[in-house]
Amino acid sequence: HNYTAYPMVRQAREMVAKGQLGDIRIVQSEYPQDWLTEDLAATGQKQAAWRSDPKQAGAGGALGDIGTHAY
């Protein structure tokens, strides 16, 4: 949802809808960040603690957490 207003993303969406790109077989996306490159859960940060625990955050890991931002 972070990139939906970008002109490039809107153009790509239109091109897909019009069939101008053919069959889409794979979509590759990046959302670089360094927020959890260190063990922040060990520092007592509550958000880091639950986000890095599959029992609390689910099996999706980073994809479930930040994947929606690259949509």
PQR file with spaces between the fields and no chain letter, atoms N, CA, C, O and H, PARSE charges and radii, in Angstrom:
ATOM       1  N    HIS     1       0.803   -1.199    0.000 -0.4000 1.5000
ATOM       2  CA   HIS     1       0.000    0.000    0.000 -0.0000 2.0000
ATOM       3  C    HIS     1       0.848    1.266    0.000  0.5500 1.7000
ATOM       4  O    HIS     1       0.340    2.349   -0.292 -0.5500 1.4000
ATOM       5  N    ASN     2       2.105    1.146    0.317 -0.4000 1.5000
ATOM       6  CA   ASN     2       2.970    2.334    0.348 -0.0000 2.0000
ATOM       7  C    ASN     2       3.224    2.917   -1.035  0.5500 1.7000
ATOM       8  O    ASN     2       3.424    4.125   -1.161 -0.5500 1.4000
ATOM       9  H    ASN     2       2.518    0.267    0.554  0.4000 1.0000
ATOM      10  N    TYR     3       3.220    2.098   -2.062 -0.4000 1.5000
ATOM      11  CA   TYR     3       3.619    2.553   -3.393 -0.0000 2.0000
ATOM      12  C    TYR     3       2.452    2.742   -4.361  0.5500 1.7000
ATOM      13  O    TYR     3       2.687    3.056   -5.528 -0.5500 1.4000
ATOM      14  H    TYR     3       3.057    1.117   -1.960  0.4000 1.0000
ATOM      15  N    THR     4       1.219    2.565   -3.928 -0.4000 1.5000
ATOM      16  CA   THR     4       0.093    2.585   -4.860 -0.0000 2.0000
ATOM      17  C    THR     4      -0.095    3.923   -5.568  0.5500 1.7000
ATOM      18  O    THR     4      -0.669    3.958   -6.656 -0.5500 1.4000
ATOM      19  H    THR     4       1.028    2.310   -2.980  0.4000 1.0000
ATOM      20  N    ALA     5       0.367    5.011   -4.988 -0.4000 1.5000
ATOM      21  CA   ALA     5       0.189    6.322   -5.620 -0.0000 2.0000
ATOM      22  C    ALA     5       1.331    6.686   -6.570  0.5500 1.7000
ATOM      23  O    ALA     5       1.257    7.705   -7.258 -0.5500 1.4000
ATOM      24  H    ALA     5       0.834    4.982   -4.104  0.4000 1.0000
ATOM      25  N    TYR     6       2.368    5.880   -6.616 -0.4000 1.5000
ATOM      26  CA   TYR     6       3.491    6.182   -7.507 -0.0000 2.0000
ATOM      27  C    TYR     6       3.029    6.060   -8.960  0.5500 1.7000
ATOM      28  O    TYR     6       2.400    5.065   -9.320 -0.5500 1.4000
ATOM      29  H    TYR     6       2.428    5.053   -6.058  0.4000 1.0000
ATOM      30  N    PRO     7       3.334    7.060   -9.806 -0.5600 1.5000
ATOM      31  CA   PRO     7       2.923    6.999  -11.209  0.2800 2.0000
ATOM      32  C    PRO     7       3.400    5.730  -11.921  0.5500 1.7000
ATOM      33  O    PRO     7       2.663    5.159  -12.725 -0.5500 1.4000
ATOM      34  N    MET     8       4.615    5.292  -11.635 -0.4000 1.5000
ATOM      35  CA   MET     8       5.142    4.089  -12.275 -0.0000 2.0000
ATOM      36  C    MET     8       4.300    2.860  -11.913  0.5500 1.7000
ATOM      37  O    MET     8       4.044    2.012  -12.768 -0.5500 1.4000
ATOM      38  H    MET     8       5.213    5.756  -10.982  0.4000 1.0000
ATOM      39  N    VAL     9       3.877    2.764  -10.668 -0.4000 1.5000
ATOM      40  CA   VAL     9       3.065    1.630  -10.223 -0.0000 2.0000
ATOM      41  C    VAL     9       1.684    1.690  -10.862  0.5500 1.7000
ATOM      42  O    VAL     9       1.149    0.667  -11.290 -0.5500 1.4000
ATOM      43  H    VAL     9       4.085    3.454   -9.974  0.4000 1.0000
ATOM      44  N    ARG    10       1.114    2.872  -10.927 -0.4000 1.5000
ATOM      45  CA   ARG    10      -0.202    3.018  -11.569 -0.0000 2.0000
ATOM      46  C    ARG    10      -0.132    2.647  -13.052  0.5500 1.7000
ATOM      47  O    ARG    10      -1.032    1.991  -13.577 -0.5500 1.4000
ATOM      48  H    ARG    10       1.549    3.703  -10.580  0.4000 1.0000
ATOM      49  N    GLN    11       0.933    3.067  -13.714 -0.4000 1.5000
ATOM      50  CA   GLN    11       1.092    2.730  -15.128 -0.0000 2.0000
ATOM      51  C    GLN    11       1.236    1.226  -15.300  0.5500 1.7000
ATOM      52  O    GLN    11       0.620    0.645  -16.194 -0.5500 1.4000
ATOM      53  H    GLN    11       1.664    3.600  -13.287  0.4000 1.0000
ATOM      54  N    ALA    12       2.028    0.599  -14.470 -0.4000 1.5000
ATOM      55  CA   ALA    12       2.205   -0.854  -14.564 -0.0000 2.0000
ATOM      56  C    ALA    12       0.877   -1.569  -14.346  0.5500 1.7000
ATOM      57  O    ALA    12       0.561   -2.525  -15.054 -0.5500 1.4000
ATOM      58  H    ALA    12       2.529    1.071  -13.745  0.4000 1.0000
ATOM      59  N    ARG    13       0.103   -1.110  -13.372 -0.4000 1.5000
ATOM      60  CA   ARG    13      -1.201   -1.729  -13.104 -0.0000 2.0000
ATOM      61  C    ARG    13      -2.116   -1.606  -14.319  0.5500 1.7000
ATOM      62  O    ARG    13      -2.798   -2.564  -14.680 -0.5500 1.4000
ATOM      63  H    ARG    13       0.361   -0.333  -12.797  0.4000 1.0000
ATOM      64  N    GLU    14      -2.135   -0.432  -14.950 -0.4000 1.5000
ATOM      65  CA   GLU    14      -2.941   -0.224  -16.154 -0.0000 2.0000
ATOM      66  C    GLU    14      -2.481   -1.136  -17.284  0.5500 1.7000
ATOM      67  O    GLU    14      -3.303   -1.719  -17.991 -0.5500 1.4000
ATOM      68  H    GLU    14      -1.581    0.347  -14.656  0.4000 1.0000
ATOM      69  N    MET    15      -1.165   -1.258  -17.452 -0.4000 1.5000
ATOM      70  CA   MET    15      -0.629   -2.106  -18.520 -0.0000 2.0000
ATOM      71  C    MET    15      -1.010   -3.566  -18.305  0.5500 1.7000
ATOM      72  O    MET    15      -1.322   -4.272  -19.264 -0.5500 1.4000
ATOM      73  H    MET    15      -0.498   -0.785  -16.877  0.4000 1.0000
ATOM      74  N    VAL    16      -0.988   -4.020  -17.067 -0.4000 1.5000
ATOM      75  CA   VAL    16      -1.393   -5.395  -16.762 -0.0000 2.0000
ATOM      76  C    VAL    16      -2.875   -5.569  -17.064  0.5500 1.7000
ATOM      77  O    VAL    16      -3.268   -6.549  -17.698 -0.5500 1.4000
ATOM      78  H    VAL    16      -0.735   -3.447  -16.288  0.4000 1.0000
ATOM      79  N    ALA    17      -3.700   -4.625  -16.616 -0.4000 1.5000
ATOM      80  CA   ALA    17      -5.144   -4.711  -16.823 -0.0000 2.0000
ATOM      81  C    ALA    17      -5.506   -4.733  -18.309  0.5500 1.7000
ATOM      82  O    ALA    17      -6.467   -5.394  -18.702 -0.5500 1.4000
ATOM      83  H    ALA    17      -3.380   -3.829  -16.101  0.4000 1.0000
ATOM      84  N    LYS    18      -4.745   -4.019  -19.133 -0.4000 1.5000
ATOM      85  CA   LYS    18      -5.009   -3.966  -20.575 -0.0000 2.0000
ATOM      86  C    LYS    18      -4.392   -5.137  -21.331  0.5500 1.7000
ATOM      87  O    LYS    18      -4.600   -5.277  -22.537 -0.5500 1.4000
ATOM      88  H    LYS    18      -3.964   -3.482  -18.814  0.4000 1.0000
ATOM      89  N    GLY    19      -3.632   -5.980  -20.631 -0.4000 1.5000
ATOM      90  CA   GLY    19      -3.003   -7.120  -21.280 -0.0000 2.0000
ATOM      91  C    GLY    19      -1.778   -6.759  -22.099  0.5500 1.7000
ATOM      92  O    GLY    19      -1.334   -7.559  -22.923 -0.5500 1.4000
ATOM      93  H    GLY    19      -3.463   -5.867  -19.652  0.4000 1.0000
ATOM      94  N    GLN    20      -1.228   -5.586  -21.895 -0.4000 1.5000
ATOM      95  CA   GLN    20      -0.088   -5.123  -22.684 -0.0000 2.0000
ATOM      96  C    GLN    20       1.209   -5.853  -22.350  0.5500 1.7000
ATOM      97  O    GLN    20       2.165   -5.791  -23.123 -0.5500 1.4000
ATOM      98  H    GLN    20      -1.589   -4.936  -21.226  0.4000 1.0000
ATOM      99  N    LEU    21       1.255   -6.534  -21.227 -0.4000 1.5000
ATOM     100  CA   LEU    21       2.484   -7.216  -20.809 -0.0000 2.0000
ATOM     101  C    LEU    21       2.404   -8.732  -20.971  0.5500 1.7000
ATOM     102  O    LEU    21       3.325   -9.451  -20.585 -0.5500 1.4000
ATOM     103  H    LEU    21       0.478   -6.584  -20.599  0.4000 1.0000
ATOM     104  N    GLY    22       1.315   -9.207  -21.536 -0.4000 1.5000
ATOM     105  CA   GLY    22       1.157  -10.650  -21.691 -0.0000 2.0000
ATOM     106  C    GLY    22       0.804  -11.307  -20.362  0.5500 1.7000
ATOM     107  O    GLY    22       0.363  -10.644  -19.423 -0.5500 1.4000
ATOM     108  H    GLY    22       0.567   -8.623  -21.850  0.4000 1.0000
ATOM     109  N    ASP    23       1.004  -12.615  -20.299 -0.4000 1.5000
ATOM     110  CA   ASP    23       0.719  -13.352  -19.067 -0.0000 2.0000
ATOM     111  C    ASP    23       1.772  -13.029  -18.017  0.5500 1.7000
ATOM     112  O    ASP    23       2.970  -13.158  -18.270 -0.5500 1.4000
ATOM     113  H    ASP    23       1.362  -13.154  -21.062  0.4000 1.0000
ATOM     114  N    ILE    24       1.329  -12.617  -16.857 -0.4000 1.5000
ATOM     115  CA   ILE    24       2.247  -12.327  -15.751 -0.0000 2.0000
ATOM     116  C    ILE    24       2.511  -13.642  -15.027  0.5500 1.7000
ATOM     117  O    ILE    24       1.593  -14.242  -14.469 -0.5500 1.4000
ATOM     118  H    ILE    24       0.356  -12.513  -16.651  0.4000 1.0000
ATOM     119  N    ARG    25       3.745  -14.083  -15.037 -0.4000 1.5000
ATOM     120  CA   ARG    25       4.106  -15.364  -14.421 -0.0000 2.0000
ATOM     121  C    ARG    25       4.823  -15.201  -13.097  0.5500 1.7000
ATOM     122  O    ARG    25       4.838  -16.127  -12.286 -0.5500 1.4000
ATOM     123  H    ARG    25       4.491  -13.595  -15.490  0.4000 1.0000
ATOM     124  N    ILE    26       5.417  -14.043  -12.862 -0.4000 1.5000
ATOM     125  CA   ILE    26       6.129  -13.815  -11.605 -0.0000 2.0000
ATOM     126  C    ILE    26       6.133  -12.311  -11.314  0.5500 1.7000
ATOM     127  O    ILE    26       6.213  -11.485  -12.223 -0.5500 1.4000
ATOM     128  H    ILE    26       5.405  -13.290  -13.520  0.4000 1.0000
ATOM     129  N    VAL    27       6.047  -11.991  -10.061 -0.4000 1.5000
ATOM     130  CA   VAL    27       6.153  -10.602   -9.616 -0.0000 2.0000
ATOM     131  C    VAL    27       7.248  -10.559   -8.565  0.5500 1.7000
ATOM     132  O    VAL    27       7.227  -11.331   -7.606 -0.5500 1.4000
ATOM     133  H    VAL    27       5.983  -12.662   -9.322  0.4000 1.0000
ATOM     134  N    GLN    28       8.186   -9.675   -8.742 -0.4000 1.5000
ATOM     135  CA   GLN    28       9.301   -9.544   -7.809 -0.0000 2.0000
ATOM     136  C    GLN    28       9.244   -8.148   -7.200  0.5500 1.7000
ATOM     137  O    GLN    28       9.076   -7.158   -7.912 -0.5500 1.4000
ATOM     138  H    GLN    28       8.203   -9.048   -9.521  0.4000 1.0000
ATOM     139  N    SER    29       9.382   -8.080   -5.902 -0.4000 1.5000
ATOM     140  CA   SER    29       9.273   -6.805   -5.209 -0.0000 2.0000
ATOM     141  C    SER    29      10.334   -6.708   -4.124  0.5500 1.7000
ATOM     142  O    SER    29      10.768   -7.724   -3.580 -0.5500 1.4000
ATOM     143  H    SER    29       9.518   -8.884   -5.325  0.4000 1.0000
ATOM     144  N    GLU    30      10.748   -5.499   -3.813 -0.4000 1.5000
ATOM     145  CA   GLU    30      11.710   -5.267   -2.728 -0.0000 2.0000
ATOM     146  C    GLU    30      11.185   -4.175   -1.817  0.5500 1.7000
ATOM     147  O    GLU    30      10.561   -3.216   -2.271 -0.5500 1.4000
ATOM     148  H    GLU    30      10.396   -4.674   -4.255  0.4000 1.0000
ATOM     149  N    TYR    31      11.441   -4.329   -0.544 -0.4000 1.5000
ATOM     150  CA   TYR    31      11.098   -3.314    0.451 -0.0000 2.0000
ATOM     151  C    TYR    31      12.235   -3.297    1.458  0.5500 1.7000
ATOM     152  O    TYR    31      12.078   -3.775    2.581 -0.5500 1.4000
ATOM     153  H    TYR    31      11.948   -5.108   -0.175  0.4000 1.0000
ATOM     154  N    PRO    32      13.394   -2.744    1.060 -0.5600 1.5000
ATOM     155  CA   PRO    32      14.576   -2.801    1.917  0.2800 2.0000
ATOM     156  C    PRO    32      14.421   -1.977    3.195  0.5500 1.7000
ATOM     157  O    PRO    32      13.930   -0.848    3.171 -0.5500 1.4000
ATOM     158  N    GLN    33      14.842   -2.557    4.287 -0.4000 1.5000
ATOM     159  CA   GLN    33      14.894   -1.853    5.561 -0.0000 2.0000
ATOM     160  C    GLN    33      15.858   -2.592    6.479  0.5500 1.7000
ATOM     161  O    GLN    33      16.211   -3.745    6.231 -0.5500 1.4000
ATOM     162  H    GLN    33      15.240   -3.474    4.306  0.4000 1.0000
ATOM     163  N    ASP    34      16.275   -1.923    7.531 -0.4000 1.5000
ATOM     164  CA   ASP    34      17.240   -2.557    8.432 -0.0000 2.0000
ATOM     165  C    ASP    34      16.717   -2.677    9.859  0.5500 1.7000
ATOM     166  O    ASP    34      17.495   -2.874   10.792 -0.5500 1.4000
ATOM     167  H    ASP    34      15.988   -0.986    7.733  0.4000 1.0000
ATOM     168  N    TRP    35      15.424   -2.559   10.027 -0.4000 1.5000
ATOM     169  CA   TRP    35      14.845   -2.488   11.361 -0.0000 2.0000
ATOM     170  C    TRP    35      15.164   -3.697   12.232  0.5500 1.7000
ATOM     171  O    TRP    35      15.451   -3.528   13.417 -0.5500 1.4000
ATOM     172  H    TRP    35      14.792   -2.399    9.269  0.4000 1.0000
ATOM     173  N    LEU    36      15.126   -4.888   11.697 -0.4000 1.5000
ATOM     174  CA   LEU    36      15.371   -6.085   12.506 -0.0000 2.0000
ATOM     175  C    LEU    36      16.695   -6.766   12.170  0.5500 1.7000
ATOM     176  O    LEU    36      16.820   -7.982   12.315 -0.5500 1.4000
ATOM     177  H    LEU    36      14.893   -5.025   10.734  0.4000 1.0000
ATOM     178  N    THR    37      17.676   -5.997   11.725 -0.4000 1.5000
ATOM     179  CA   THR    37      18.976   -6.601   11.441 -0.0000 2.0000
ATOM     180  C    THR    37      19.732   -6.933   12.716  0.5500 1.7000
ATOM     181  O    THR    37      20.655   -7.747   12.702 -0.5500 1.4000
ATOM     182  H    THR    37      17.575   -5.009   11.607  0.4000 1.0000
ATOM     183  N    GLU    38      19.345   -6.312   13.807 -0.4000 1.5000
ATOM     184  CA   GLU    38      19.919   -6.640   15.113 -0.0000 2.0000
ATOM     185  C    GLU    38      18.835   -7.301   15.957  0.5500 1.7000
ATOM     186  O    GLU    38      17.650   -7.162   15.653 -0.5500 1.4000
ATOM     187  H    GLU    38      18.594   -5.652   13.819  0.4000 1.0000
ATOM     188  N    ASP    39      19.212   -8.004   16.993 -0.4000 1.5000
ATOM     189  CA   ASP    39      18.256   -8.684   17.863 -0.0000 2.0000
ATOM     190  C    ASP    39      17.591   -7.670   18.795  0.5500 1.7000
ATOM     191  O    ASP    39      17.936   -7.567   19.972 -0.5500 1.4000
ATOM     192  H    ASP    39      20.175   -8.117   17.240  0.4000 1.0000
ATOM     193  N    LEU    40      16.631   -6.925   18.243 -0.4000 1.5000
ATOM     194  CA   LEU    40      15.965   -5.890   19.025 -0.0000 2.0000
ATOM     195  C    LEU    40      15.075   -6.477   20.110  0.5500 1.7000
ATOM     196  O    LEU    40      14.809   -5.822   21.118 -0.5500 1.4000
ATOM     197  H    LEU    40      16.351   -7.009   17.287  0.4000 1.0000
ATOM     198  N    ALA    41      14.613   -7.706   19.911 -0.4000 1.5000
ATOM     199  CA   ALA    41      13.790   -8.338   20.939 -0.0000 2.0000
ATOM     200  C    ALA    41      14.564   -8.449   22.245  0.5500 1.7000
ATOM     201  O    ALA    41      13.978   -8.371   23.325 -0.5500 1.4000
ATOM     202  H    ALA    41      14.829   -8.238   19.092  0.4000 1.0000
ATOM     203  N    ALA    42      15.871   -8.631   22.154 -0.4000 1.5000
ATOM     204  CA   ALA    42      16.703   -8.754   23.355 -0.0000 2.0000
ATOM     205  C    ALA    42      16.837   -7.423   24.094  0.5500 1.7000
ATOM     206  O    ALA    42      17.241   -7.395   25.256 -0.5500 1.4000
ATOM     207  H    ALA    42      16.348   -8.694   21.277  0.4000 1.0000
ATOM     208  N    THR    43      16.498   -6.324   23.422 -0.4000 1.5000
ATOM     209  CA   THR    43      16.595   -5.012   24.068 -0.0000 2.0000
ATOM     210  C    THR    43      15.295   -4.608   24.748  0.5500 1.7000
ATOM     211  O    THR    43      15.211   -3.538   25.351 -0.5500 1.4000
ATOM     212  H    THR    43      16.170   -6.347   22.478  0.4000 1.0000
ATOM     213  N    GLY    44      14.284   -5.463   24.649 -0.4000 1.5000
ATOM     214  CA   GLY    44      13.013   -5.171   25.301 -0.0000 2.0000
ATOM     215  C    GLY    44      12.002   -4.448   24.429  0.5500 1.7000
ATOM     216  O    GLY    44      10.949   -4.049   24.925 -0.5500 1.4000
ATOM     217  H    GLY    44      14.353   -6.332   24.158  0.4000 1.0000
ATOM     218  N    GLN    45      12.288   -4.268   23.150 -0.4000 1.5000
ATOM     219  CA   GLN    45      11.322   -3.624   22.256 -0.0000 2.0000
ATOM     220  C    GLN    45      10.166   -4.582   21.997  0.5500 1.7000
ATOM     221  O    GLN    45      10.351   -5.635   21.387 -0.5500 1.4000
ATOM     222  H    GLN    45      13.144   -4.592   22.747  0.4000 1.0000
ATOM     223  N    LYS    46       8.987   -4.220   22.456 -0.4000 1.5000
ATOM     224  CA   LYS    46       7.834   -5.122   22.378 -0.0000 2.0000
ATOM     225  C    LYS    46       7.451   -5.467   20.945  0.5500 1.7000
ATOM     226  O    LYS    46       7.120   -6.618   20.662 -0.5500 1.4000
ATOM     227  H    LYS    46       8.836   -3.365   22.952  0.4000 1.0000
ATOM     228  N    GLN    47       7.487   -4.493   20.033 -0.4000 1.5000
ATOM     229  CA   GLN    47       7.122   -4.795   18.650 -0.0000 2.0000
ATOM     230  C    GLN    47       8.096   -5.780   18.028  0.5500 1.7000
ATOM     231  O    GLN    47       7.692   -6.690   17.305 -0.5500 1.4000
ATOM     232  H    GLN    47       7.756   -3.557   20.264  0.4000 1.0000
ATOM     233  N    ALA    48       9.365   -5.599   18.305 -0.4000 1.5000
ATOM     234  CA   ALA    48      10.364   -6.521   17.757 -0.0000 2.0000
ATOM     235  C    ALA    48      10.164   -7.912   18.336  0.5500 1.7000
ATOM     236  O    ALA    48      10.344   -8.909   17.638 -0.5500 1.4000
ATOM     237  H    ALA    48       9.694   -4.859   18.892  0.4000 1.0000
ATOM     238  N    ALA    49       9.794   -7.983   19.599 -0.4000 1.5000
ATOM     239  CA   ALA    49       9.632   -9.281   20.254 -0.0000 2.0000
ATOM     240  C    ALA    49       8.531  -10.102   19.593  0.5500 1.7000
ATOM     241  O    ALA    49       8.759  -11.263   19.255 -0.5500 1.4000
ATOM     242  H    ALA    49       9.647   -7.172   20.166  0.4000 1.0000
ATOM     243  N    TRP    50       7.351   -9.534   19.402 -0.4000 1.5000
ATOM     244  CA   TRP    50       6.282  -10.339   18.815 -0.0000 2.0000
ATOM     245  C    TRP    50       6.473  -10.550   17.321  0.5500 1.7000
ATOM     246  O    TRP    50       6.089  -11.595   16.796 -0.5500 1.4000
ATOM     247  H    TRP    50       7.166   -8.590   19.678  0.4000 1.0000
ATOM     248  N    ARG    51       7.056   -9.582   16.627 -0.4000 1.5000
ATOM     249  CA   ARG    51       7.247   -9.735   15.181 -0.0000 2.0000
ATOM     250  C    ARG    51       8.254  -10.826   14.842  0.5500 1.7000
ATOM     251  O    ARG    51       8.163  -11.439   13.778 -0.5500 1.4000
ATOM     252  H    ARG    51       7.367   -8.733   17.054  0.4000 1.0000
ATOM     253  N    SER    52       9.192  -11.072   15.708 -0.4000 1.5000
ATOM     254  CA   SER    52      10.210  -12.088   15.425 -0.0000 2.0000
ATOM     255  C    SER    52       9.876  -13.440   16.053  0.5500 1.7000
ATOM     256  O    SER    52      10.698  -14.356   16.017 -0.5500 1.4000
ATOM     257  H    SER    52       9.266  -10.574   16.572  0.4000 1.0000
ATOM     258  N    ASP    53       8.689  -13.575   16.623 -0.4000 1.5000
ATOM     259  CA   ASP    53       8.267  -14.831   17.250 -0.0000 2.0000
ATOM     260  C    ASP    53       7.142  -15.457   16.432  0.5500 1.7000
ATOM     261  O    ASP    53       6.020  -14.951   16.455 -0.5500 1.4000
ATOM     262  H    ASP    53       8.021  -12.832   16.653  0.4000 1.0000
ATOM     263  N    PRO    54       7.413  -16.560   15.700 -0.5600 1.5000
ATOM     264  CA   PRO    54       6.390  -17.187   14.868  0.2800 2.0000
ATOM     265  C    PRO    54       5.141  -17.602   15.644  0.5500 1.7000
ATOM     266  O    PRO    54       4.055  -17.660   15.068 -0.5500 1.4000
ATOM     267  N    LYS    55       5.276  -17.890   16.927 -0.4000 1.5000
ATOM     268  CA   LYS    55       4.102  -18.273   17.721 -0.0000 2.0000
ATOM     269  C    LYS    55       3.138  -17.099   17.886  0.5500 1.7000
ATOM     270  O    LYS    55       1.931  -17.301   18.013 -0.5500 1.4000
ATOM     271  H    LYS    55       6.158  -17.843   17.394  0.4000 1.0000
ATOM     272  N    GLN    56       3.660  -15.889   17.885 -0.4000 1.5000
ATOM     273  CA   GLN    56       2.812  -14.708   18.041 -0.0000 2.0000
ATOM     274  C    GLN    56       2.451  -14.055   16.708  0.5500 1.7000
ATOM     275  O    GLN    56       1.330  -13.581   16.527 -0.5500 1.4000
ATOM     276  H    GLN    56       4.641  -15.725   17.782  0.4000 1.0000
ATOM     277  N    ALA    57       3.397  -14.032   15.787 -0.4000 1.5000
ATOM     278  CA   ALA    57       3.194  -13.317   14.525 -0.0000 2.0000
ATOM     279  C    ALA    57       2.724  -14.222   13.395  0.5500 1.7000
ATOM     280  O    ALA    57       2.299  -13.731   12.349 -0.5500 1.4000
ATOM     281  H    ALA    57       4.308  -14.416   15.934  0.4000 1.0000
ATOM     282  N    GLY    58       2.793  -15.525   13.588 -0.4000 1.5000
ATOM     283  CA   GLY    58       2.420  -16.452   12.536 -0.0000 2.0000
ATOM     284  C    GLY    58       3.626  -16.893   11.729  0.5500 1.7000
ATOM     285  O    GLY    58       4.736  -16.390   11.906 -0.5500 1.4000
ATOM     286  H    GLY    58       3.138  -15.923   14.438  0.4000 1.0000
ATOM     287  N    ALA    59       3.385  -17.836   10.845 -0.4000 1.5000
ATOM     288  CA   ALA    59       4.471  -18.444   10.080 -0.0000 2.0000
ATOM     289  C    ALA    59       4.935  -17.578    8.910  0.5500 1.7000
ATOM     290  O    ALA    59       5.941  -17.895    8.276 -0.5500 1.4000
ATOM     291  H    ALA    59       2.483  -18.245   10.701  0.4000 1.0000
ATOM     292  N    GLY    60       4.228  -16.501    8.615 -0.4000 1.5000
ATOM     293  CA   GLY    60       4.559  -15.664    7.461 -0.0000 2.0000
ATOM     294  C    GLY    60       5.864  -14.911    7.582  0.5500 1.7000
ATOM     295  O    GLY    60       6.448  -14.514    6.573 -0.5500 1.4000
ATOM     296  H    GLY    60       3.411  -16.243    9.129  0.4000 1.0000
ATOM     297  N    GLY    61       6.328  -14.711    8.793 -0.4000 1.5000
ATOM     298  CA   GLY    61       7.587  -13.998    9.002 -0.0000 2.0000
ATOM     299  C    GLY    61       7.583  -12.616    8.374  0.5500 1.7000
ATOM     300  O    GLY    61       6.592  -11.891    8.454 -0.5500 1.4000
ATOM     301  H    GLY    61       5.854  -15.034    9.612  0.4000 1.0000
ATOM     302  N    ALA    62       8.692  -12.255    7.750 -0.4000 1.5000
ATOM     303  CA   ALA    62       8.835  -10.922    7.156 -0.0000 2.0000
ATOM     304  C    ALA    62       7.814  -10.684    6.046  0.5500 1.7000
ATOM     305  O    ALA    62       7.334   -9.563    5.880 -0.5500 1.4000
ATOM     306  H    ALA    62       9.497  -12.844    7.684  0.4000 1.0000
ATOM     307  N    LEU    63       7.478  -11.725    5.287 -0.4000 1.5000
ATOM     308  CA   LEU    63       6.518  -11.550    4.201 -0.0000 2.0000
ATOM     309  C    LEU    63       5.156  -11.137    4.746  0.5500 1.7000
ATOM     310  O    LEU    63       4.506  -10.244    4.203 -0.5500 1.4000
ATOM     311  H    LEU    63       7.868  -12.635    5.422  0.4000 1.0000
ATOM     312  N    GLY    64       4.731  -11.790    5.815 -0.4000 1.5000
ATOM     313  CA   GLY    64       3.456  -11.433    6.418 -0.0000 2.0000
ATOM     314  C    GLY    64       3.473  -10.062    7.064  0.5500 1.7000
ATOM     315  O    GLY    64       2.453   -9.375    7.101 -0.5500 1.4000
ATOM     316  H    GLY    64       5.259  -12.516    6.255  0.4000 1.0000
ATOM     317  N    ASP    65       4.614   -9.668    7.566 -0.4000 1.5000
ATOM     318  CA   ASP    65       4.719   -8.401    8.278 -0.0000 2.0000
ATOM     319  C    ASP    65       4.882   -7.212    7.335  0.5500 1.7000
ATOM     320  O    ASP    65       4.120   -6.250    7.426 -0.5500 1.4000
ATOM     321  H    ASP    65       5.443  -10.226    7.536  0.4000 1.0000
ATOM     322  N    ILE    66       5.848   -7.261    6.441 -0.4000 1.5000
ATOM     323  CA   ILE    66       6.114   -6.099    5.586 -0.0000 2.0000
ATOM     324  C    ILE    66       5.751   -6.318    4.125  0.5500 1.7000
ATOM     325  O    ILE    66       5.829   -5.388    3.322 -0.5500 1.4000
ATOM     326  H    ILE    66       6.467   -8.042    6.367  0.4000 1.0000
ATOM     327  N    GLY    67       5.355   -7.535    3.774 -0.4000 1.5000
ATOM     328  CA   GLY    67       4.997   -7.806    2.386 -0.0000 2.0000
ATOM     329  C    GLY    67       3.869   -6.931    1.876  0.5500 1.7000
ATOM     330  O    GLY    67       3.845   -6.563    0.702 -0.5500 1.4000
ATOM     331  H    GLY    67       5.291   -8.290    4.427  0.4000 1.0000
ATOM     332  N    THR    68       2.928   -6.595    2.758 -0.4000 1.5000
ATOM     333  CA   THR    68       1.812   -5.754    2.335 -0.0000 2.0000
ATOM     334  C    THR    68       2.259   -4.352    1.949  0.5500 1.7000
ATOM     335  O    THR    68       1.574   -3.682    1.175 -0.5500 1.4000
ATOM     336  H    THR    68       2.948   -6.894    3.712  0.4000 1.0000
ATOM     337  N    HIS    69       3.382   -3.899    2.465 -0.4000 1.5000
ATOM     338  CA   HIS    69       3.864   -2.559    2.134 -0.0000 2.0000
ATOM     339  C    HIS    69       4.374   -2.479    0.697  0.5500 1.7000
ATOM     340  O    HIS    69       4.399   -1.396    0.112 -0.5500 1.4000
ATOM     341  H    HIS    69       3.938   -4.444    3.094  0.4000 1.0000
ATOM     342  N    ALA    70       4.771   -3.583    0.137 -0.4000 1.5000
ATOM     343  CA   ALA    70       5.282   -3.600   -1.234 -0.0000 2.0000
ATOM     344  C    ALA    70       4.179   -3.867   -2.247  0.5500 1.7000
ATOM     345  O    ALA    70       4.441   -3.893   -3.450 -0.5500 1.4000
ATOM     346  H    ALA    70       4.752   -4.462    0.612  0.4000 1.0000
ATOM     347  N    TYR    71       2.956   -4.065   -1.786 -0.4000 1.5000
ATOM     348  CA   TYR    71       1.824   -4.386   -2.667 -0.0000 2.0000
ATOM     349  C    TYR    71       1.582   -3.300   -3.681  0.5500 1.7000
ATOM     350  O    TYR    71       0.668   -3.411   -4.498 -0.5500 1.4000
ATOM     351  H    TYR    71       2.742   -4.045   -0.810  0.4000 1.0000
